[in-house]
Amino acid sequence: MALPFLIKHIYNNGTEEVIRRGKKIHALGNVELLEYDELMGNIVFRVKDDGYATFYKVHINQFKQADTLTLRCSCPYNLSEVCRHKAGALFHLQDLSDRNQLGERSTAYDQKHTVVKIKQLELKTLRMLSAAAVFTAAEEYLRSQSATIVEAKEERVLADVKMPEGQYRVVLQKNEERHFDTSCNCQTEQEHPLCLHKQIVFLQLLQRHGAHYFDSIRNWDKEKNKLLAIYGYSLDDDLKGKFEFTYTDGKPFLRVLDTSIKRVTVAAAARPEVLVPALAANDTLTADLPAAAQPSIPQPSEQEWAIGTKLGLVLTAVTQQYPFLVMEAVQGEMNDSGSGYVGK
């Protein structure tokens, strides 16, 4: 598939460093729409820098045609036509266009299946995906009643919304692109991707469970078994009163409830799959040492274990700017072998 001309303009006129940081600015949500002239095809963004708490204005003029596109940024960068703030603004503009949030084309949505391009539940984004009156009605509905959650597993929520005129079935599910496939059996909304009933369920999940709710109902069995293996257990065992799983930032943590349970081996501490904190005062080492050489240290009454994250360094050569090298630390969920990251 050919790249849209806005994205092509970034890659044709920006350095690798500019492109990377422009993507980061867009991903962090540092681009805000200030003005939009639909007739002239001019748009103004306020862009926050990714490294400093500094804001710049990016003017994008006549952006509807590749041969008339012009850009201007209030920052002092002059090493190439596209700075990182222009790149971030162009990435954001392309995203707005893909979502049809600039009103460039009329779309009739079929509520039986609409795709909502959000990674997690965000109030600001949800508000943009439905009519203002619909969003207000959803908030009003949740003040006195709530949707019935029929099923919630495998990043899929099935819910019933009872209204005076009848009951509606809503399905929300994460797809392979980590966006949402949504479905409702109503036909009351064609101008926006979210009808009243979908908005009610989304808002209810956000209010009760937080932005990362769908990550918490993801199938984490593989990761959970790795955490339990530290103590010689698995999900097939009876874990009642021994362990419990909690979720932070959408990822599972293991809490040890029974203080008599000890770790099986310190080999788990060396494995890349899990992050193991420093030995506490009464942990017991059971490596291949003579019995007399094995130190005995008491184990704390409560521990939490999280699935592993991997740290790394990214070195980027910058030929136009002293000191000609940028070093950044990155962190992400590691793969099974510990040699790379899962996803992006």
Secondary structure by P-SEA (a helix, b strand, c coil): ccccaaaaaaaacccaaaaaaaaaaaaacccccccccccccbbbbbbbbccccbbbbbbbccccccccbbbbbccccccccccaaaaaaaaaaaaaaaacccccccccccccbbbbccccccaaaaaaaccaaaaaaaaaaaccbbbbbccccccbbbbbbbcccbbbbbbbbbccccccbbbbcccccccccccaaaaaaaaaaaaccccccccccccaaaaaaaaaaaacccccccccccbbbbbcccbbbbbbcccccccccccccccccccccccccccccccccccccbbbbbbccbbbbccbbbbbbbbbbbccccccbbbbbbbccccccccccccc
